[in-house]
Amino acid sequence: MDDRKTLELSGRKTTSVTSSTSTKQNYIRLSQNVGVLLSSFDHIALAYDRSIDWESRLSREIPFILDEVPDEMILRVLDVACGSGRHSVALASRGFDVTGFDSSEIMIAEANKLVSMQNVTANFFVANMMEFSEVIDGEYDLVLCLGNSLALLPTFEDITSVTDEVHSILKPNGRFIFQVLNFEEIMKTGFSMFPLKRGFTDSGEEVVFARHFDHSESSEESTLVLTTLLKTDTKWKARVTTQSVLRLDRDRMAHILKSSGFDKLEFYGGYNGAPFRKESDRSLVARVIK
């Protein structure tokens, strides 16, 4: 799963289990939206975000986003589920008029800090993907939705609702760029284990992140299991959170996009612009034109 969204879970039901190596296990069941869920371990969410090699990621992804933008054209950009705002700020630094939103208050706070640090102008606010059309105004030249965010919505019908809204707010010839995981490849290969990641909280506590998929043959969803290990002094504590992820692929996304009114669809196997290969590419990047 794309790093930006691994800790930003959706508004669906989740299960969280907390344990300690020095005390008896405690089991906590959560049924909350993402903002509330993350607020219980904000420092860990930030540690994950800051463990990402953003310089490397942005050097790959921003050129793809800008590929068809005419020189010196000031675009109005909407970054859907923007996380900590790294892409938004990178675009704002190039003079674009950027707005970003996310359901996580702590991530929006981080985005606003980044704006101040980079001395750029961008607008950020807290909103749910299913409700964003109620709180924005005007039309946009470019809409982004990266980090497998669409797959974290509750149903395929909800994805269609979002793409309907995106279509309605795009200017004629506007672009919608999104990235999701390609589950045709994932289910074919049986991929399940992500590499371990390691980070640190603001107070210097070490955090290790382990992620894996649990696949059910009879379901249209897979379960992402996120295990967070936090070292406090000499003791380790573990939190296990599960999240349903919709199994998206090119054919399903093409059907959804066409039903929303898009008819110019371009699919790639990554941000390098290579043609998409449905049975071998794990990432599906799309550039859709209104």
JORA-V303618 format. One record per pair of residues at least 24 apart in sequence whose C-alpha atoms are under 10 Angstrom apart, sorted by the first residue. I is the first residue (numbers start at 1). J is the second residue. D is the distance in Angstrom with one decimal. If there is no record, write none. Layout:
I,J,D / I,J,D
This chain:
1,147,7.3 / 1,148,6.8 / 1,149,9.7 / 1,180,8.2 / 1,181,6.7 / 1,182,9.9 / 1,194,7.9 / 1,211,8.9 / 1,212,9.4 / 1,213,9.6 / 1,224,9.1 / 1,245,10.0 / 1,282,9.2 / 1,283,8.6 / 2,146,8.2 / 2,147,4.8 / 2,148,6.2 / 2,149,8.9 / 2,179,8.6 / 2,180,8.0 / 2,181,7.9 / 2,283,8.6 / 3,48,8.5 / 3,49,7.8 / 3,51,9.4 / 3,52,7.0 / 3,53,9.6 / 3,54,9.9 / 3,57,9.8 / 3,147,6.8 / 3,148,9.1 / 3,197,9.8 / 4,48,8.8 / 4,49,6.8 / 4,52,8.1 / 4,54,9.6 / 4,81,9.6 / 4,82,8.6 / 4,83,6.6 / 4,84,8.3 / 4,85,9.8 / 4,86,9.5 / 4,146,8.1 / 4,147,5.4 / 4,148,8.5 / 4,149,9.0 / 5,49,9.0 / 5,81,8.7 / 5,82,9.3 / 5,83,7.3 / 5,146,8.5 / 5,147,5.4 / 5,148,6.8 / 5,149,6.6 / 5,152,9.0 / 6,45,9.4 / 6,48,8.7 / 6,49,9.2 / 6,147,8.2 / 6,148,8.8 / 6,149,9.3 / 6,209,9.8 / 6,211,8.4 / 6,224,8.8 / 6,225,9.9 / 6,226,8.1 / 6,243,9.7 / 7,34,9.2 / 7,37,9.9 / 7,38,7.9 / 7,44,9.0 / 7,45,6.3 / 7,46,9.3 / 7,48,7.6 / 7,49,8.4 / 7,83,9.7 / 7,209,9.8 / 7,226,8.1 / 7,228,9.9 / 7,241,9.5 / 7,243,9.8 / 8,34,6.6 / 8,35,8.4 / 8,37,9.0 / 8,38,7.5 / 8,45,8.1 / 8,49,10.0 / 8,81,9.0 / 8,83,7.6 / 8,102,9.2 / 8,103,8.5 / 8,104,7.5 / 8,107,9.0 / 8,147,9.7 / 8,149,8.6 / 8,152,9.0 / 8,243,9.9 / 9,33,8.2 / 9,34,5.5 / 9,35,8.8 / 9,37,8.2 / 9,38,8.3 / 9,103,9.4 / 9,104,9.3 / 9,149,8.7 / 9,152,6.8 / 9,153,9.2 / 9,224,9.7 / 9,241,9.4 / 9,242,9.0 / 9,243,6.7 / 9,244,8.9 / 9,245,9.4 / 10,34,5.5 / 10,35,9.0 / 10,37,9.5 / 10,103,8.5 / 10,104,9.9 / 10,128,9.1 / 10,129,9.4 / 10,149,8.3 / 10,150,9.5 / 10,151,9.0 / 10,152,5.2 / 10,153,6.1 / 10,154,7.6 / 10,243,7.7 / 10,244,8.5 / 10,245,9.1 / 11,35,8.6 / 11,36,9.6 / 11,37,9.1 / 11,103,8.8 / 11,128,8.5 / 11,129,9.7 / 11,130,9.9 / 11,152,8.2 / 11,153,7.4 / 11,154,7.4 / 11,243,9.6 / 12,152,8.2 / 12,153,7.5 / 12,154,5.9 / 12,155,9.7 / 12,243,7.8 / 12,244,7.7 / 12,245,9.9 / 13,154,9.1 / 13,242,9.0 / 13,243,7.6 / 13,244,8.3 / 14,241,6.8 / 14,242,5.7 / 14,243,5.6 / 14,244,7.9 / 15,225,9.7 / 15,240,7.9 / 15,241,5.5 / 15,242,5.5 / 15,243,7.6 / 16,225,9.8 / 16,226,9.3 / 16,227,9.6 / 16,239,6.7 / 16,240,5.4 / 16,241,4.3 / 16,242,6.7 / 16,243,9.5 / 17,227,9.2 / 17,238,8.0 / 17,239,5.4 / 17,240,4.9 / 17,241,6.4 / 17,242,9.1 / 18,227,9.5 / 18,228,9.3 / 18,229,9.8 / 18,237,7.4 / 18,238,5.6 / 18,239,4.3 / 18,240,6.3 / 18,241,8.7 / 19,229,9.6 / 19,236,9.0 / 19,237,5.8 / 19,238,5.1 / 19,239,6.3 / 19,240,8.4 / 20,229,9.5 / 20,230,9.5 / 20,235,7.9 / 20,236,6.4 / 20,237,4.4 / 20,238,6.1 / 20,239,8.7 / 21,235,6.8 / 21,236,6.0 / 21,237,6.3 / 21,238,8.1 / 22,235,7.1 / 22,236,8.1 / 22,237,8.4 / 23,237,9.4 / 25,237,9.9 / 25,238,9.6 / 26,239,9.9 / 27,239,9.6 / 27,240,9.7 / 28,239,9.9 / 28,240,10.0 / 29,241,9.5 / 30,241,9.3 / 33,103,8.2 / 33,104,9.0 / 33,128,9.3 / 34,102,9.6 / 34,103,6.4 / 34,104,6.3 / 34,105,9.3 / 34,128,9.2 / 35,102,8.8 / 35,103,5.6 / 35,104,4.2 / 35,105,6.0 / 35,106,7.7 / 35,107,9.0 / 35,126,9.0 / 35,127,9.6 / 35,128,9.5 / 36,103,9.3 / 36,104,7.8 / 36,105,8.6 / 36,106,9.9 / 37,104,8.9 / 37,241,9.9 / 38,103,9.9 / 38,104,7.1 / 38,105,8.7 / 38,106,7.9 / 38,107,9.4 / 39,104,8.1 / 39,105,7.9 / 39,106,7.2 / 41,239,9.8 / 42,104,9.6 / 42,105,9.5 / 42,106,6.6 / 42,107,8.8 / 42,201,9.5 / 43,106,9.1 / 43,200,9.0 / 43,201,5.8 / 43,202,7.1 / 43,203,8.9 / 43,205,9.7 / 44,199,8.7 / 44,200,8.0 / 44,201,6.3 / 44,202,9.1 / 44,205,9.3 / 44,206,9.5 / 44,207,7.3 / 44,208,9.7 / 44,209,9.7 / 44,228,8.3 / 44,229,9.6 / 44,230,8.2 / 45,106,8.5 / 45,107,8.5 / 45,201,8.8 / 45,228,9.9 / 46,84,8.7 / 46,106,8.1 / 46,107,7.8 / 46,110,8.2 / 46,199,9.2 / 46,200,8.8 / 46,201,7.2 / 46,202,8.4 / 47,198,8.6 / 47,199,5.5 / 47,200,5.3 / 47,201,4.9 / 47,202,7.5 / 47,204,9.6 / 47,205,9.2 / 47,206,8.8 / 47,207,7.4 / 47,208,9.6 / 47,209,10.0 / 48,197,8.0 / 48,198,7.7 / 48,199,6.1 / 48,200,7.9 / 48,201,8.6 / 48,207,8.1 / 48,208,8.8 / 48,209,7.8 / 48,228,9.7 / 49,83,8.7 / 49,84,7.6 / 49,107,9.1 / 49,110,9.8 / 49,199,8.7 / 50,84,9.4 / 50,198,9.9 / 50,199,7.2 / 50,200,8.2 / 50,201,8.9 / 51,197,7.5 / 51,198,6.7 / 51,199,5.1 / 51,200,7.7 / 51,201,9.8 / 51,207,9.7 / 52,197,8.7 / 52,198,9.4 / 52,199,8.7 / 54,86,7.6 / 54,87,9.3 / 55,86,9.5 / 57,86,9.8 / 57,87,9.6 / 57,271,9.8 / 58,86,8.0 / 58,87,7.1 / 58,90,7.9 / 59,90,10.0 / 59,271,9.9 / 60,270,9.2 / 60,271,6.3 / 60,272,7.2 / 61,87,8.6 / 61,146,10.0 / 61,270,8.8 / 61,271,5.6 / 61,272,8.1 / 62,87,7.4 / 62,88,10.0 / 62,90,7.7 / 62,91,7.8 / 62,271,8.6 / 63,271,8.2 / 63,272,8.8 / 64,177,9.5 / 64,270,9.3 / 64,271,5.7 / 64,272,7.0 / 64,273,7.2 / 64,285,9.9 / 64,287,9.5 / 65,91,9.3 / 65,142,9.1 / 65,144,8.8 / 65,175,9.5 / 65,176,9.8 / 65,177,7.4 / 65,178,9.8 / 65,271,8.4 / 65,287,8.7 / 66,91,8.9 / 67,273,9.7 / 68,175,9.4 / 69,141,9.8 / 69,142,9.7 / 69,175,9.9 / 72,96,9.5 / 74,98,9.9 / 74,141,9.2 / 75,140,7.6 / 75,141,5.7 / 75,142,7.1 / 75,174,9.8 / 76,138,9.6 / 76,139,7.9 / 76,140,5.1 / 76,141,5.3 / 76,142,6.5 / 76,143,8.7 / 76,170,9.7 / 76,171,9.7 / 76,174,10.0 / 77,122,9.9 / 77,139,9.2 / 77,140,5.8 / 77,141,6.1 / 77,142,4.8 / 77,143,5.8 / 77,144,7.7 / 77,170,9.7 / 77,175,9.6 / 77,176,9.9 / 78,123,9.6 / 78,124,9.9 / 78,136,9.4 / 78,139,9.4 / 78,140,6.8 / 78,141,8.4 / 78,142,6.4 / 78,143,4.8 / 78,144,6.3 / 78,145,8.7 / 78,166,9.6 / 78,169,9.7 / 78,170,9.6 / 78,176,9.6 / 79,124,9.3 / 79,142,8.5 / 79,143,5.9 / 79,144,4.8 / 79,145,6.2 / 79,146,8.4 / 79,177,9.8 / 80,127,9.4 / 80,128,9.2 / 80,129,7.1 / 80,132,8.5 / 80,143,7.1 / 80,144,5.8 / 80,145,4.9 / 80,146,7.7 / 80,149,8.6 / 80,150,9.6 / 80,162,10.0 / 80,166,9.6 / 80,178,9.5 / 81,107,9.8 / 81,108,9.8 / 81,126,9.3 / 81,127,8.5 / 81,128,8.1 / 81,129,6.9 / 81,132,9.9 / 81,144,8.5 / 81,145,6.4 / 81,146,7.6 / 81,147,8.6 / 81,148,9.8 / 81,149,6.8 / 81,150,9.1 / 82,107,8.3 / 82,108,8.2 / 82,111,8.6 / 82,124,8.7 / 82,125,9.8 / 82,126,10.0 / 82,144,8.4 / 82,145,7.5 / 82,146,7.8 / 82,147,8.9 / 82,149,9.3 / 83,107,5.4 / 83,108,6.9 / 83,109,9.8 / 83,110,8.6 / 83,111,7.5 / 83,146,9.5 / 83,147,9.1 / 83,149,9.9 / 84,108,6.0 / 84,109,7.8 / 84,110,5.4 / 84,111,4.6 / 84,112,8.3 / 84,113,9.2 / 84,114,8.1 / 84,124,9.8 / 85,109,9.5 / 85,110,7.6 / 85,111,4.7 / 85,112,8.0 / 85,113,9.6 / 85,114,7.6 / 85,115,8.5 / 85,122,9.2 / 85,123,9.9 / 85,124,8.2 / 86,110,9.6 / 86,111,7.3 / 86,114,7.9 / 86,115,9.2 / 87,111,9.9 / 87,144,9.2 / 87,146,9.3 / 88,114,10.0 / 88,115,9.2 / 88,121,9.8 / 88,122,7.2 / 88,123,9.0 / 88,124,9.2 / 88,144,9.3 / 89,114,7.4 / 89,115,6.4 / 89,116,10.0 / 89,118,7.8 / 89,119,9.5 / 89,120,7.2 / 89,121,8.0 / 89,122,6.8 / 89,123,9.7 / 90,115,9.7 / 90,118,9.2 / 90,120,9.2 / 91,120,9.7 / 91,122,9.1 / 92,118,9.7 / 92,119,9.8 / 92,120,6.3 / 92,121,6.3 / 92,122,6.2 / 92,123,9.7 / 93,118,7.9 / 93,119,8.4 / 93,120,5.9 / 93,121,7.9 / 93,122,9.1 / 94,120,9.2 / 95,120,8.5 / 95,121,8.6 / 95,122,9.8 / 96,121,9.0 / 96,122,8.7 / 97,121,7.9 / 97,122,6.9 / 97,123,8.6 / 97,140,9.5 / 97,141,9.9 / 98,122,5.2 / 98,123,6.4 / 98,124,8.6 / 98,140,9.6 / 98,142,9.5 / 98,143,9.9 / 99,123,4.6 / 99,124,5.8 / 99,125,8.2 / 99,136,9.1 / 99,140,9.8 / 99,143,9.7 / 100,124,4.8 / 100,125,6.7 / 100,126,8.7 / 100,127,9.5 / 100,143,9.7 / 100,144,9.2 / 101,125,4.9 / 101,126,5.4 / 101,127,5.9 / 101,128,8.1 / 101,129,8.5 / 101,132,8.1 / 101,136,9.9 / 102,126,5.2 / 102,127,5.5 / 102,128,6.6 / 102,129,7.6 / 102,132,9.4 / 103,127,4.9 / 103,128,5.0 / 103,129,7.6 / 103,132,10.0 / 104,128,8.8 / 129,153,8.3 / 129,158,9.4 / 129,159,9.4 / 129,161,9.6 / 129,162,7.1 / 129,165,9.9 / 130,158,7.4 / 130,159,8.8 / 130,161,7.5 / 130,162,6.4 / 130,165,9.1 / 131,161,9.9 / 131,162,8.8 / 131,165,9.5 / 132,162,8.8 / 132,165,8.6 / 132,166,9.7 / 133,162,8.9 / 133,165,6.6 / 133,166,8.4 / 133,168,9.1 / 133,169,8.2 / 134,165,10.0 / 136,169,9.2 / 137,169,8.4 / 138,169,6.9 / 138,170,8.9 / 138,171,9.2 / 139,166,9.6 / 139,167,9.9 / 139,168,8.1 / 139,169,4.7 / 139,170,5.4 / 139,171,5.6 / 139,172,9.4 / 139,174,9.3 / 140,166,9.1 / 140,167,9.9 / 140,168,9.6 / 140,169,6.1 / 140,170,4.9 / 140,171,5.7 / 140,172,9.3 / 140,174,7.1 / 140,175,8.7 / 140,176,9.7 / 141,169,8.8 / 141,170,5.9 / 141,171,5.6 / 141,172,8.1 / 141,173,7.8 / 141,174,4.7 / 141,175,6.3 / 141,176,8.6 / 141,290,9.9 / 142,166,9.5 / 142,169,9.5 / 142,170,7.0 / 142,171,8.3 / 142,173,9.5 / 142,174,5.7 / 142,175,4.8 / 142,176,5.8 / 142,177,7.6 / 142,288,9.9 / 142,289,9.4 / 143,167,9.4 / 143,169,8.8 / 143,170,7.5 / 143,174,8.1 / 143,175,6.4 / 143,176,4.8 / 143,177,6.3 / 143,178,8.3 / 143,287,10.0 / 143,288,9.8 / 144,175,8.5 / 144,176,6.0 / 144,177,5.0 / 144,178,5.7 / 144,179,8.8 / 144,287,9.5 / 145,176,8.0 / 145,177,6.5 / 145,178,4.6 / 145,179,6.7 / 145,180,9.0 / 146,177,7.7 / 146,178,5.0 / 146,179,4.8 / 146,180,7.2 / 146,285,8.7 / 146,286,10.0 / 147,178,8.0 / 147,179,6.0 / 147,180,6.5 / 147,181,8.6 / 147,283,9.9 / 148,178,8.0 / 148,179,5.6 / 148,180,4.0 / 148,181,6.1 / 148,182,9.6 / 148,245,9.1 / 148,246,9.7 / 148,248,9.5 / 148,283,9.0 / 148,284,9.1 / 148,285,9.7 / 149,178,8.7 / 149,179,7.9 / 149,180,7.1 / 149,181,9.6 / 149,245,9.5 / 150,178,8.4 / 150,179,8.3 / 150,180,7.0 / 150,181,9.7 / 150,245,9.1 / 150,246,8.3 / 150,248,8.9 / 151,179,9.6 / 151,180,6.8 / 151,181,8.0 / 151,221,9.2 / 151,244,8.7 / 151,245,5.5 / 151,246,4.8 / 151,247,7.0 / 151,248,6.8 / 152,180,9.9 / 152,221,10.0 / 152,243,8.1 / 152,244,7.0 / 152,245,5.3 / 152,246,6.5 / 152,247,9.7 / 153,244,8.9 / 153,245,7.8 / 153,246,7.5 / 154,221,9.9 / 154,244,8.1 / 154,245,8.4 / 154,246,7.8 / 155,220,9.7 / 155,221,9.5 / 155,245,9.5 / 155,246,7.3 / 156,220,9.6 / 156,246,7.5 / 156,247,9.3 / 156,248,8.9 / 156,252,9.0 / 156,253,9.4 / 156,256,8.3 / 157,256,8.6 / 159,246,9.9 / 159,253,9.1 / 159,256,7.7 / 159,257,9.3 / 160,253,9.1 / 160,255,9.4 / 160,256,5.7 / 160,257,7.4 / 160,258,9.7 / 160,259,7.7 / 160,260,6.8 / 161,256,9.3 / 161,260,8.2 / 162,260,9.1 / 163,253,10.0 / 163,256,7.7 / 163,257,6.6 / 163,258,9.6 / 163,259,9.0 / 163,260,6.1 / 163,261,8.9 / 163,262,9.0 / 164,256,9.1 / 164,257,8.2 / 164,258,9.8 / 164,259,8.2 / 164,260,4.8 / 164,261,7.6 / 164,262,9.2 / 165,260,8.4 / 166,260,8.8 / 166,290,9.6 / 167,257,9.0 / 167,260,6.8 / 167,261,7.0 / 167,262,7.3 / 167,288,9.8 / 167,289,9.2 / 167,290,6.8 / 168,260,9.0 / 168,261,9.2 / 168,290,9.4 / 170,289,9.1 / 170,290,7.1 / 171,289,9.8 / 171,290,7.5 / 172,289,8.5 / 172,290,5.9 / 173,264,9.7 / 173,288,9.4 / 173,289,5.8 / 173,290,4.9 / 174,288,8.3 / 174,289,5.7 / 174,290,5.4 / 175,264,9.8 / 175,286,9.9 / 175,287,6.6 / 175,288,5.6 / 175,289,4.7 / 175,290,6.5 / 176,262,9.6 / 176,265,9.6 / 176,286,7.8 / 176,287,5.8 / 176,288,5.0 / 176,289,6.4 / 176,290,8.0 / 177,266,9.5 / 177,267,9.9 / 177,285,7.4 / 177,286,5.5 / 177,287,4.6 / 177,288,6.3 / 177,289,8.8 / 178,267,9.9 / 178,284,8.3 / 178,285,5.9 / 178,286,5.5 / 178,287,6.9 / 178,288,8.5 / 179,267,9.7 / 179,268,9.5 / 179,269,9.8 / 179,270,8.6 / 179,271,9.3 / 179,283,7.1 / 179,284,5.7 / 179,285,4.4 / 179,286,6.4 / 179,287,9.2 / 180,246,9.9 / 180,247,9.4 / 180,248,7.3 / 180,249,8.1 / 180,250,9.5 / 180,253,9.5 / 180,282,8.8 / 180,283,6.2 / 180,284,5.4 / 180,285,6.7 / 180,286,8.7 / 181,245,9.8 / 181,246,9.5 / 181,247,7.9 / 181,248,6.7 / 181,249,7.3 / 181,250,9.7 / 181,281,8.9 / 181,282,5.9 / 181,283,4.8 / 181,284,5.8 / 181,285,8.6 / 182,247,7.6 / 182,248,6.0 / 182,249,4.8 / 182,250,7.2 / 182,269,9.3 / 182,277,9.8 / 182,278,7.4 / 182,279,8.6 / 182,280,9.0 / 182,281,6.9 / 182,282,5.0 / 182,283,5.4 / 182,284,5.6 / 182,285,9.3 / 183,220,9.9 / 183,221,9.7 / 183,222,9.4 / 183,246,8.8 / 183,247,5.4 / 183,248,5.6 / 183,249,5.6 / 183,250,9.0 / 183,278,9.0 / 183,279,9.1 / 183,281,9.4 / 183,282,7.3 / 183,283,8.8 / 183,284,9.4 / 184,247,8.1 / 184,248,7.7 / 184,249,5.9 / 184,250,8.4 / 184,251,9.6 / 184,278,6.6 / 184,279,6.2 / 184,280,8.6 / 184,281,8.9 / 184,282,8.2 / 185,249,8.5 / 185,277,9.0 / 185,278,6.5 / 185,279,4.8 / 185,280,5.6 / 185,281,6.4 / 185,282,5.8 / 185,283,9.0 / 186,213,9.8 / 186,215,9.7 / 186,247,9.2 / 186,249,9.8 / 186,279,8.5 / 186,280,8.7 / 186,281,8.8 / 186,282,6.5 / 186,283,9.7 / 187,215,8.1 / 187,216,9.9 / 187,217,9.1 / 187,222,9.8 / 187,247,9.1 / 187,279,9.5 / 188,279,7.4 / 188,280,9.0 / 189,279,8.8 / 189,280,8.7 / 189,282,9.9 / 190,214,10.0 / 190,215,8.4 / 191,215,9.3 / 191,282,9.4 / 192,222,9.9 / 192,223,10.0 / 192,224,9.0 / 192,225,9.9 / 193,224,10.0 / 193,225,9.8 / 197,228,9.8 / 198,228,9.9 / 198,229,9.5 / 199,230,9.7 / 200,230,9.0 / 200,231,9.5 / 201,230,9.2 / 203,232,10.0 / 204,231,9.5 / 204,232,9.2 / 205,230,7.0 / 205,231,5.9 / 205,232,6.0 / 205,233,7.9 / 206,230,6.0 / 206,231,5.3 / 206,232,7.6 / 206,233,9.4 / 206,236,9.3 / 207,231,6.3 / 207,232,9.3 / 207,236,9.2 / 207,237,9.6 / 207,238,9.7 / 208,238,9.5 / 209,238,9.8 / 209,239,9.9 / 210,240,9.5 / 211,240,9.7 / 211,241,9.8 / 211,242,9.8 / 212,242,9.8 / 213,242,9.4 / 213,243,9.5 / 213,244,9.6 / 213,245,9.2 / 214,242,9.5 / 214,244,9.5 / 215,247,10.0 / 219,246,9.4 / 219,247,9.0 / 220,244,9.8 / 220,245,8.7 / 220,246,6.4 / 220,247,5.8 / 220,248,8.8 / 221,245,5.4 / 221,246,4.6 / 221,247,5.4 / 221,248,8.9 / 222,246,6.6 / 222,247,6.8 / 248,284,9.2 / 249,278,7.8 / 249,279,10.0 / 249,282,9.6 / 249,283,9.4 / 249,284,7.6 / 250,276,8.9 / 250,277,9.5 / 250,278,7.1 / 250,284,7.3 / 250,285,9.5 / 250,286,9.1 / 251,278,9.2 / 253,284,9.8 / 253,286,9.3 / 254,286,9.7 / 254,288,9.8 / 257,288,8.4 / 261,290,7.7 / 262,288,7.0 / 262,289,6.7 / 262,290,5.6 / 263,288,7.9 / 263,289,7.4 / 263,290,7.2 / 264,288,5.8 / 264,289,5.2 / 264,290,6.9 / 265,289,6.7 / 265,290,9.2
